Amino acid sequence: MLNSAIHCSVRTRIMAALAALFWFSLVGVHAQDTASTYPNKPVKIIAPQAPGGGVDLVGRIMVDQLRLAMGQPFLLDNEAGAGGAIAAKMTSRASPDGYTLMIGYVATHGTTPAVKKGIYDPIKDFTAIAMIGGTPNILVVNKTLPVTKLGELVAYAKEHPNQTDYGTSGVGTLNHLLMEQFKNLTGMPSQAIAYRSIGQAFTDSIGGHIQVIFPGLSAGLPHVRNGSFRALAVTGEKRHALLPDVPTFKEAGFEGFNGLTWYGIVGPPKLPESIRNQLNAEINKILSLPDVRKSFSEQALNVMPMSVKEFENYMQLEVKHWHDVAVASKIVVE
């Protein structure tokens, strides 16, 4: 009786083990099959900005191109608010199956988590998929300000400390932190005036209330071209083709100003490697298309294809850089 019970117990364990092995093999096959057929239904890409902004424009170009490249609908879902934090939290909590992605950009994965503590981890709570591109910022001054170079602006501000206030599109935004970085480096006295949009800052400056703005190139270019503002320097490693006569900060004698308004694609954490790599390869192919490059260049945006690892490293450096600037400038948003 005892031997029979033992044999029965052993058989039961063996059968249970074989059943578990069979189940896990089915799960593995299913996971591989799902990845190999991705995408097999519509994919949502969340845009953490209202329609009409840079994020929305980049997102609409990408969903159209990904639909053509991958044979499934890619749908843009605008979820604005809290500097991109609402969309970022939605993405980080989504199922890691590749059907919910997001346009991650300098605000969601750089400046916002640098000034708003504990909202989410911009690295651990996401999967880096692909960089799309970036546009530089330009430091501009009202045409009434008697300066034509960055060094002259710093000297003038020190001689006239109440006459070089600068406008931002909000506390903790890229144009705010860039100017604070410049102030920290040069000791230039300049008070930040926050507006609801960079457009309002330009309007107020034309009215004589502020003198300096540090906008994205696409936002500042019309005002430079119509002569109401003078561009003193552009961020990035080289001059921009749309403003070939405007030096980089480095050329003007100020190191460390490579900040860009950049855009990429991210997903929830633990996205399968096969899906992540597939999306990265497809996006990089899209960025090599002449028509796509032309569409982006018309918006003053340069494509910046990267491998998954390169994009992940880029985001890590961005997070650290803007965190350091925020700490040095004592900028915290509750």
N, C-alpha and C positions, 0 to 999 in steps of 0.2 A: 504494500500500500504506500509506504513512504517513498520507495523508488519511483512508483508510478506518479506520485504527486510532484516529485522533484522533476521528472521528465516533462510533465505537463507544464510546470512553471517555466522550465527552460524553453520549451516550445513556444509558450505564450510570449516570453521576452523576445525570442528570435523573431516571431511574427510581428510583434509591435515595432521592433527595430527596423525590419524590412518595410513595414508600412510607412514609418516615418521617413525612411530613406527615399521611398517612392514618392511620397508627398513633396519632400524638399526638391527632388529632381523635377517634379512637375512645376513647382514654383519657379525654379531656376530657368526651365525651358520657357515658361510663360513670360518671365521678366526679359529674357533674351529676345523672345519673339516680339514683345511690346516695343523694346528698344529698336529692334531691326526694322519694324514697320512704322516707326515714328516719322512724322505725325500721321495719325489715321483719323483725326477729327479736328475741328477748329481750335486754334491756339489764341489765347488772349494775351495781349501785351498791355500792361498798365502804364499809362502816362501820368506821372505825378505832377501834372500842371494842367491848367484849364486850356481849352482849345485856343489856338492862335499864337501861343508862345513858341520858343525854340524847341522845347521838349516835344510839343505836339507836332511841329513841322518835321522833326527828325523821325518821330514815331510813324507818321503817315507815309513817309518815303519808305521806311523799312518794312511796314506791314505789306505794302504793295509788292515790294521786291521779294519778300519771303514767300508770299502766296505764289508768285510765279515760279520761284526756285524749288519749293517743296510740295506744291500740288494740293495744299489745303488752305482754307481761309485763315488768315491772321487778322485779328480784330483789335483795334485800339480802344482802350477803355480809359477815359480821362477821369482821374481821381485827384483833384486838387486839394490843397489845404495843409497847414502846419509845416510849410517849407518842404513838402514832399514826404513828411513823416507818416501821414495817413496811408498813402500808397505803399510806402516801404513796409509798414507793418502788415498790410494786407498780403503783400508778396511773401514776406518772410514766414507767414503762417499758412501759405498755400500748400497743396499737395505737391511733393517733389516728383511730378510725372512729366514735366516739360510742357504742360498745357496752360500754365500761368507764368508769364515772364514780366519783366518790367524794364522801362528805360531808366537805368541808373545813371545819374549824372552828378556834376560837381556839388550840387546842393545835398542830394540824398546820401552821397557817399564821400562827402568832404566837409563842407561848411556847416550843414545843419547838425550832424552828430558832434561836431566840434564845439558848438555853443549851447546845445541842448543836451544836458546830461541824462544818461540812462534811458533814452527813448528806444534804442535798439543798437546792436553791434553791427556796424556797417560791413564788417568782414565775416564774422562767424555766422551771422544770421542770413547770409546770402551765398549763392554760387556765382562766381565770376564766369561769364560766358564769352563776351566779346566786346572789344572797344569799337566804337563807330568813328568818332572824330572829335575835333575841338576847334573852338574859335578864340582868338586872343582877346584880351581887354586892352583898352587904350586910355591913358591918362590925358584928359582934355581940360583946357581952361577957357573961360569966357574970353572972347576977343578983346574985351576992355582991359584985361590984366596985362601989364607991360612985361611979359616974359615970353621967350621963344624956346627955352631949354629947361630941362629938369633942374639943373643946378641953379639956374636963375630963379625958378619957382621956390626952391628951398630958401635961398637967400632973401627973396622978397617976403616970404612968409615970416621969416625971423625978424625982419625989419618992420613988418606990418602984421602983427599976430592976430588981429581981429578982421583981416580983410581976405582971408583965404579959407573960408569954411567950405566944406565939401558935402555933396549930396549923395545919398545911398538909396537903394530900393528896399531898405529895411535892415534892422539890426541883425548881424550875423550872416548877411548875404556875401557873395563873392566880392562884389564891388566895395563893400564895407571892409572886409578883412584885408583885401589887397591894399587899400589906402592905409589901414592901420599898420600893415607890414612896412609900408614905405615910411610912415611917420616914425615907427620904432627904429628903423635903420638910420634915418637922417636927423631925427630930433625936430622935424618940422612941426610947428604949432598949427593945428587945423582942427576945427570942431566938426564932428559928424552931425549932419541933419538928415534924419530918416524920413523918407517919403513912402507912399504906398506903391509907387512904381518909379522906374528910372525915367520914364517919360515926364512925370510930374517934376522930377528934379531938374530936367532940362528946361521946362517951362519956367520954373522958379529962378533958375540961373539967368535966363534971358531977361527976366524982370529985375535982375540985379541983386537977388537975395543971397545967392551962393556963387562961388567963383570956380570951383574945381569939381569934376566928376570923373569916375574911373569905370566907365561902362564896358559892356561887351562891344566888340567891333561893329557888329551889325546895328546895334542901337545907337552908337556914336557916329557912325560914318555919315549919315545924312546931314548932321549938324556941322561936321567938319567940311563937308563938300559945299554947303551953302554959306560958309564963311563966318558963322556965328560962334564957332569954337575952334580952338587951335589944338591940334594933337601934338603932345610933347614926346611920348614914347609908347611903345607897344610891348606887351608881354610876349613871352615865347623865346625860342632860341634863334629865330631869324626874322627879318623884316617880312611884313605881309605884302603880297602882290598888289592888294588894293590901295596900300599906302606906302609905296616904295621909298618915299623921301622921309618917312618917320622912323627914327632909330629904335632899336630894342633898348630895354633898360640897361642891359649889359654894355651895349655900345655907348650909352650915355654915362656909364661909370657906376652903375648900381647893379650888383650881383643878386641872383636868387629870385628873379621875377619871371618864372616860367609858368605862372598860373594861367590856366585855360578854362573856359566854359566847355567842359567835355561831356560827351554822351556815350553810353555803352548799353549793353544788354546784360541783365542779371536775372537770376532765378532764385527760388527758395533754397534753403540749405539741403544738402544730401541729394542734389540732382544727379541721376545716373551719369557716370563718366562718358558713356557712349553717346547719350543725348547731348550733353554739354559739348563734346568734341564735334559732333555732327553740326550743331548750330554754329559753332565757331568757324568751321570750314565753310559753311554756306554763306555766312555773313562776310567773311573775308573775300569770297568770290564776288559777292555783290558789290563790295567796296572797290573792286578792280574794274567794274564796268564804267566805260567813259561817260555814259549818260548819267549815272549815279554821281560820279565825281563832279560833273558839271552842275547837277542840281544842288549839291552841297556847296560848291564853291560860290554859286550865286547868292548863297546865304552867309558868305564869309566863313564857311566851315571847311576845314581840311580833313580828309579822311585819314585815319590812323590805325590801320589794321594791326592787330597783335595776336599772339598766341594766348591761350587761356592763362598760362603762367605769367606772361608779360603783363596781361591786363590785371591779374590778381595783385602782382607786385606794384603796379601803378596805383591801384586803389589804396593799398597799404601806405604807400608814400604820401598820397594825398591826405589821408586821414591824419597821419602824424603831423604833416606840415601845418594844416589848418588848426589842429588842436594846439600846436605850439604857438601859433599866431594869436589864437583866442586867449590862451593863458597869459601871454606877454602883454596883451592889450586889456586884460581883465574883462573880457566880454563873455557874459553868461546870459542866456535867455531862459527865463522860468517857464 
